[in-house]
Amino acid sequence: MKRILPLALVQALALALAGCGLDPAQQMERARASYAGHDFTRARLDLVSLLKEDPQNEAARKLLARTLLAMGDGEGARQALERLAPGQRSADHAVLLGEAALLRKRPDEALALVDGARGSGAQWVRGMAHLVKGDPARARSAFAQGLEQDPEDARLLADLARLELKEGHVPEARGFVDRALKVNPDAREALLADGQVATAQGDLLDALEAYSAALEAYPGNLAALTGKAAILGDLGRTREMETVLAAVPEDTGASPELVYLRARLAGAQGDWAKVRGIFQSSSEVVRTRDEAAILYARALVELGQDEQARAALQPVLTRAPSNVAARRELARIQIAQKDFGAALATLKPLVAKSTASGRDRRLYAAAAKGAGRPDAAQAAQRARTPSPQALAAQLAEADTAMKAGNWANASALYKSLLAVTVGTNPLVLNNLALAESRLGRGQEGLSYALRALESAPENASVMDTAGWLLVETDTDRARGLRLLEVAAKKSPGNATIAGHLAAARKGT
């Protein structure tokens, strides 16, 4: 029979074996190497073992404090820092204590600890404390002062990028992230901020690359794991998402993000009972995160609990009346319950404008028919034929997303346009092909590119997209090369086509 050791005994054995065969100097050197390589778990193990044998080893205690801060253990770091002899404390001792206080959610204590302290590190603590206290203006001021003192502080630059992102200033956020990465390409906060900004820009493959780089440099980092899992979910790569979430340590606390991602994975796998169970065990997540409440409601609907689903959605619309996804889900439930009057009221803000989407108009038409409204037939006709204003607005929004490199939004918008038109517009099909390929969905992109080619077989840009995707996906390199050669002759000054043709020739 297989015996399973208690966790406490496993930890004790690991601690006892940590320095096996090494003298204290060698063990300290290994801890420094582990810390430098961002293997904080191993560094902590060696340092705790050293301090157990030699409680006066101040070098080990100082490194342990920094290791615990890197691991997000504010209480452990505080204890290690406070046990350091006054003469052994580093110049940034107050800043480290301030960071430990921030990790313990004590912003006022953090501010008091760095009172009078100078330098970019102290300004970072002040800025983060003001953010926790809900004062972004003072946070921005502190970050700016820190950058005046040290323009190459990657952590300051990364957190200023996050602040810009939170306030909706995506281009400014990208600028700060790029500066942070230029200063230190391996900085943890810069890599994580890069992933967040790329996500906001809709460039999901860049976001995935950023989170993967963060995980490579900082194995096991929870923010990188959850960020990467979320992007994989957005890309529909469910199996990879499952693998990443499985790598989260078993003893990791149930953070709201982790709870939501696990439920989202279960939903993608069609296990709605599991989704319900996850959220019912973490009801606070449903109360505080709109996307979690919407997913929970969807699970309840799938399980035949429409009334409970309706109750779950109502607080979302109370907090955020403009939440379109919540309105649509609530309207579907109300229509299913034959509460057509309520559904019409729910949908009214969505269909009031001439630019209303086709799917919202279809829901409204269904509710109008169910309610026996005299204008139901007219509503159904409007749903079948979207207004020119709605199509123009959606096309403009999609084109703007393409120009900004927001591939995720562009793809969704172009697909929506195809759903309400005859589906043969070569511009829409070609741009959708490009967006899908930039999202890593090459075969899907190729299918749209070939449809565009059927509609516009002589268009150089369309030929370029189809030809390049035939080559890039290794579907039909010979045909792809022929298309690129013809496209290059039709548009000899087009650098993109020339680049694709050169790359295709090089690969053959």
N, C-alpha and C positions, 0 to 999 in steps of 0.2 A: 504494500500500500504506500502511495506517495505521501510523504510528510511535508507539510507547509509550515515554515518557521514564522512565528509572529513578527510583525513589522519592526517592533522595537528591538528584537533580538537580531534581525537582519541588519539594522542600522548599527547596533553595537558591534557586530562582527565586522562590518565594513570599516568602522572607525578603527577597530583594533588592527585590521590588516592594512590600513591606508599607508602606513609608513614602514611596512614589513620589508626588511632588508636594506633600508636607507638610514644613514645617520641624519641628525637634525639639519645639518647644512645642506645635504642633498635633498632632503624633503622640502626645505625652504626654497631651494632652487627650482624644484619641480612645481611648487605652488606658484612661484613667480611666472614660470613658463605657462602654466595652465591659465593664469590670469591674463597674461599677454595674448594667449590664444583664444580668449573668451570662453574657456571651459570653466565657468565659475563654480559649477557643482564639484568638480574635482579639486579646484583650488580650495574651496571651503573645507572639503574633507581633510586635506593635508594640513591646513592651518588650524583647524579645531584639534586635530591629533597633536600637532606641535605644542599648542597652548595647554593641552591637557598634561603633557610631560614637562613643559616649561612655562608656567603662568607668567613669568617675567619677560617673556620674549616680546618686546614691544614692536619690533619690526613685523612679526607675524600678526600681532593684533591690529596694527595699522592697515596691513594688506587685507586682513579679514574684514575690517570695516568697509573698505572700498568694494570688496567682493560682495558683501551682503547688500550694499547699496545697488550694485549692478544687478543683483538678483531680485530687487524690489522688497527686501526685508528691512523695513524701516526700524522696527523695534530691535532686531538683532544688531543692526548697525549702530543705533543709539547706545546700546549697552557696551558695545566694543569701543566706541569713541569715548564714552565717559570713563571707562576704566584705564584709558591711557594716562600715564604720568604727565603732569603739565609740561615738563621739560622735553617730552617726547612727541608732543603734538605738532602736526604739520602746519604750515602757514595758512592752509585753507580749512583748518579744523572747524571754524564756525560755519563755513559754507557746507561742509559735509554734515554737520549736525542739522543745519537748515534743510538739507535734502532729505535727511532721515525724518524730520518732522513733517515734510510734505508727503512722504510715503505713508505716514501715519494719519494723514488728513487733518493736520493741525497747522493751518496757514498762519494764524496769529503767532504761534510759537516760532514758526520759521522766520517770520519777519523780525521778531524780537532777537533771535539768535544772530542775525546778520546786521543788526542795528549798528551802524558805524563802520561796517566792513566795506572795503573797497574792492574793485575788480569786477570782471565780467561774470565770474561765478556767483558773486553776491547779488549782482543785478538779475541773474537768471533766477535765483531763489526768490527774489522780490517779485519778479514778473509772474512766476508760476503761482506764488501765494496769492497775488491779486486776481489771477484767473480763477483759482479755487473759490475765492471770495466773491466772484461774479463782477469784477471790475476790470473789463478788458482795456479801458483807456489807460489806467495806471499800469497795467501789465505791459502795454505797448511802450509806454514811456520808459519803464525799467529796462525792457529789452533794447530799446534804442540807445539808452545810456550805456548799456553793457557793450553794444557794438561800437560805440565811440571809443571805448577803452580797449576793446580787442575786436577789430573788424573780421578776424578769422576764427571766431568762436563758433564751431560747427553746430554745437547744441543750441546756442542762442539763435542762430540763423534758422535752424530746423523748427524750433518752437515758435519763432515769429512767423514762419511759413504756415504753421498750423493755425495760428491766430488769424492770419489773413484768410485762410481757407474757411474757417468757422464764420467769418463775416462775409463770405461770398466773393472774396477778391481772388479768384483763381489765378489770373495771370501774375499778380503780385506774389502769390504763394509759390508759383513755379519759379519765379526769379530768385526767391530766397533759398528754395531747395537746391537749385542749380549752383548757387554760391556755396552752400554748405557742402555739397558733393565735391566741388572743385577744391575746397579747403581740405576735406578729408573724405575720400571716396568710400571709406570703410566705417564711417561714423554711424553707430546704430540709429540714433535719432534722425540722421539725415536720410538713411535708407528707408526707414519707416515712413517719414514724411513724404519721401519720393513716391512710395506706394499709395499714400492717401491722396496726394495731389493728382497723380496719374489716374486714379479711380475717378476723381471728380471731373477730370478732363474727358473721361470715357475711353481712355487708352488702356484697355484692360490687359493687353499683353505686356505693356511697359510696367504696369502695376504688378503683374505677376512676376516679372523679372526682378523688380525692386524687392519684393518680399522674399523671393528665392535667394537673392543676394544677401539679404539680412539674415536669413536662416543659415546660409553657408558660413557667414562670418560669426554669427551668434547662435550656435545650435541650441534648439529648444526654446528660443525666445517666444513667449506667449503671444505678444503683439504681432510678430511676424507670422506665427502659425495661424492665428485667427484671420489675419489679413489675407494670407495666401488662400486659406479655405474659402473665404468669402468671394474672392475673385474667381476661383475655380467653380464655385456655385453659379456665379453670374455667367460664366462661359459654358455652363451645362456639362462640365466635366465632373460628374457626380462621383465616379469611382476614385478619381484622384483627390477630390474633396474629402471623401471618407478616409483615405490613407493619411492625409495631413491631420485630420481631427483625431485619428487613432494615435498619432504621435504625441498628443498633448498628455503630459504626465498624469497618472491616475489621481494623484493627491492635489491637483490643481483645483482651486476653488471654483465654484459655479458663477463665474462672471457673467453679466448680462449678455455680452457678446457671444460667449461660448455657449450659453444656453440657447440663444437664438439660432446659432449656426447648427447646433446639433438637431434642433427641431426642423430647421430648414432642410437639412440633409434627409431627415426622415420623410418630410413632405415630398422631396424630389424622388424618393424611393417608393412613394405611394403608401407609406405606413402611417396613416392618419391617426390610428390609435396611439402610436408612439408619440406623435406630435402632441396630441392632447395630454398624454401622461407627462411629458417633459414640462409643458407649460403649467399644468396643474401642480407640479412639484415646485415650480418657481413662479408663483402667481405675481410676484412683484415685477417681473420682467414684462408681463402682459399689461400691467397697470401703467408702466412708465415708458414702454417703447411701442410706438404706433405700428411699426412693421411686424412686431411680435403679436400684437392684438389682431391684426388682419390675418396673419397666418393661423393663429389659434381659431379665429372665426371660420376660416376656410376648412380647418380640420373638423370642427363641429358640424358644419354643413355636410361634409363628406360622410360623417357618422350619423346623419339624420337628426341632429340636435339644432334645428334652425332657431328656435327661440333663444337658446343659450348663446348661439352665434350672434344673434341680433343684439343681445345684451352686452356682449363683448365689444361690439363695434361702436355702440352709442357713445361711450366716453371718448373715443378717438375723435369723433366729429364735434364733440363738445370742446375738446382741447384745440382741435385744428379743423375748423369747418371747411377749409379749402383742400383737405386731403382727398384727392380724386379717387385713389384706389379704395379708400374706405367707403366712399359714397357708392362706387360701383358695386362693391361686395354687398353692402347693405341693401341696395336696390334689388339685386338678384334674390336675396333672401326674402325681401318683402313681396316680390312678384311670385316667388315659390309659395309663399304663405297666402297668396291672393289678397294681400293688403295693397291693392293697386293705388289707392289714394296716397298712402304713405310713400310708395315708390315714386310716384309722380313728383311729390314734394322733395324727395331726396335728390332726384335727377334734375330738377328745374334749374339749379345753378350751373349745371354742366351743359345744358342744351339751350340756354338763354341767348348765347352769342351765335352769330352766323358762322363762326369758325369751329363750331362744335364737331367733335369726332363722329365718325360713322357708327362706332360701337355704342356710344352714348345715345345717339339718336335711335338706334335699334332697340335698346333697352327701354327708352321712353315710349317708343311705339308699342312695344309689348304691354307696358303698363297702361297706356291709353286704351288699347283694345280691351284689356281685362276690365278696365273701369267703365267700359261702354261709352267712352267719350265720343261726341259727334265728330271730332277732328282726328279720330284714330287712323282713318284711311290716309288722310293728308300727312300725318306723322310718319306712317309707314312708307309713303312715297318719298318723303324727305330723307328717310334713313337709307333708302335704296339708291338715291342719287344725291350724294353730298354736294353742298353748295360750292360754287367756284371759289368763294372766299375761304371756305374751310380747306379745300384742296391746295389753294395758293399759299395759305398760311402754313400748312403742314409741309409743303414742299420747300418753302423758304427756311423753315426751322431745320429740316433735314439737311439742306445745303449748307446752312450755317454750321451745323454739327460736323459735317464733312470737312469744311475749311478749318475748323478748330481741332481736327483730329479726334473728335469725340465719336469714335467708331460705334460704341454701344448704342448711344442715342440715335445716331444716324441709321443704324441697322433697324432698330425698332420702328422708326418713323417711316422709312421706305417700305418696310413690310406692311405697315398699316395702310400706306397709300396703295400698294398692290392689291390689298384685300378689298378696296372699295372702288377700284378701276378695272379696266379690262386686263390689266397686267401685262401689257406689251410695250409700255413706254421704255425705249432703250436707255434714256438717261437715268431713269429710276433703277432699272435692272443693272446697268453698268455700275452705278454708284453703290448699290446694294452689294454687288459682287466684290467691290473694293473693300467695303466696310466689313463684310463677312471674312474676307481673307486676312484683314488686319486684326481680326479677333481670333485668328488661329483656326478658322473653320474653312479651310481651303476647298474641300469638295463642295460644300454648300455654296461658296463663292463662285466656283467654276460653273455650277448648274445655272446660276443667275447670269453669269457672263455669256454662256452659250445661248440662253434665251434672248439676251440683248443682241447677240450676233445675228440671230434669226431675224430680228426686227430691223437691224441696221447693218447689213453685211458689208457695206462699203465704208463705214465710219472708222477712221484710223484709231481713235481712242478706244472704241469698242473692240476693234481687232486686237489692239495692244493688251487690253485687260484679259480677253479670252486666251490670246496666245501665251501671255506670261503665266496665267494660272494653269494652262495645260502643261507648261514646262515645270513650273514650281511644284505642282502636285504630282509630277512624274506620271501623268495620265496618258499623254500622247505628245511626246517631245517633238517628233517630226512635224506634226500638224501645227503645234505651237510655234515652232521656228518659222514655218512658212507664213503664218499669220503675222508674225513680228516683222518679217522681211518686207511683206507687202505694206504693212502699216508705216514702216520707216520710209518707204518710197513715197507714200502718200503725204507724209508729214516729216520731211527731212530735217526740219529745225527743232523737232520735239525731243528734248533731252531725256525725258522719261522713257520714251520708246527706244531711243538709241541705247540707253543704259540696259533696258531689258533685253534688247537684241544682242548686245555684247555679252551679257551674262549667259544668255541661252547658248550662244555659240561656244563660249568657253566651257560650258558644261557638257557639250556633245562630243 
